[in-house]
Every structure is written in C-alpha cells, then in structure tokens.
Amino acid sequence: GIQVEQSPPDLILQEGANSTLRCNFSDSVNNLQWFHQNPWGQLINLFYIPSGTKQNGRLSATTVATERYSLLYISSSQTTDSGVYFCALPDTGRRALTFGSGTRLQVQP
Amino acid sequence: DTEVTQTPKHLVMGMTNKKSLKCEQHMGHRAMYWYKQKAKKPPELMFVYSYEKLSINESVPSRFSPECPNSSLLNLHLHALQPEDSALYLCASSQDTGTGELFFGEGSRLTVL
C-alpha cells in the first residue's frame, strides 16, 4: 500500500512562531487532506488539496503531486493550534484514506 | 459544528456486554466509514460502506459488526470485546469512496473493562 511519512514527529513552538509540516507519499494521488486533531479527539478538516496551494487564514497548504509531497504552513501560531496534524491519502487500489503518523504540535504561551 | 454525529461520546462496557455505536450524516454522502484510533496513533480503517453496501472490511474481528440501515446511518455493534479494543472509534462520510472530502464525527471513546 501507499507509504505516508510526516515530519517532524514532534514540534514545540512559542506562541507567534511560524512552522512548516511536511507529508511525503510514495504513490501518485488524486486526493490529499490535512486534518487537525484537537486534544478532545475531534478531527477537523483543514484542507482538501490534491494539488496546488490553498490558504485559510493563518494556515496554508501546498501539494506538489509530481514530487509526492505536501506542506502545511502555520503562521503566527496560537496555543489553540496545539494538537496533532495528520495528512491522509487514498491507499493504492483502495478507495479509502490512509493516514500518516502525524505531527504532534505544542504551542507554548 | 460537525455534520457527522456520533453517539454515545463515551461508553464503558464489560467484556460480556453488547452495545452499539451510532453515526448519522445529513450531507447526502453515499460513502461511510468506521476508523479505530489508539492513543498516540493515527486512525486505522475498519470498514467502508458504499451505497449502503459493505465494500471494505479490513480483516476486523467478528466481535465488531457494522450495519448500514440507510444512506444516512451507520452502526457498529459490539459484542464480547476485549480490553485491547478500548479506543476512539471515528465515523466519517464522503460523497463517494476514494473521491471527495472526508468528514469525521467527534468520535466515541470506548473503554472495555
């Protein structure tokens, strides 16, 4: 099946700092999503971004499908950004998303 | 607010109990999913329903029994579970399998004693 690697696995930031999270994948895809899982377990959709660049407030994402990676940018981080960030892609031959291992982000005041 | 609703949010059950997790979506989606998530791990796919028919079963033990009564509802029946089945169970839906954006409910946190 598809291999999905996220980096870094853990990240600690001071409030106001910027960060870049990376998702590498092994196969070409037509569907890629970024999620934020808050401390209560809720998975919140951030971006549906099979290719190109999208922005939503302080967050933006870029997927370069031909080079098999996606980046999530967080600017001016806030404590509410803490949690785990997952990228998810459809597994080869299956019609369901497989998740990367996640980046655990802690934003300190 | 999520448009995928899961109940109950928390469930504690003994190994001999029978219980059910319920999921409902009102987005007109035709694909629904159950994922299982252990602490500090990513969600893992359990089942996929497409147009109310089971299309993927990820070799899940038979003590987990999914049911899709109609296109808006998805149940997960639990029987004779083990303590290692304690986890967060997440329901999701999408327009169709493999395409479109996936939306998750808030999850049902299950503890098996």
Interface residues (C-beta under 8 A of the other chain):
Chain A: N30 N31 Q33 F35 W40 G41 Q42 L43 N45 Y48 F86 A88 P90 R94 R95 A96 L97 T98 F99 G100 S101 G102
Chain B: T2 A31 Y33 Q37 K41 P42 P43 E44 L45 V48 S50 S55 I56 L88 L90 T97 G98 T99 G100 E101 L102 F103 F104 E106 G107 R109
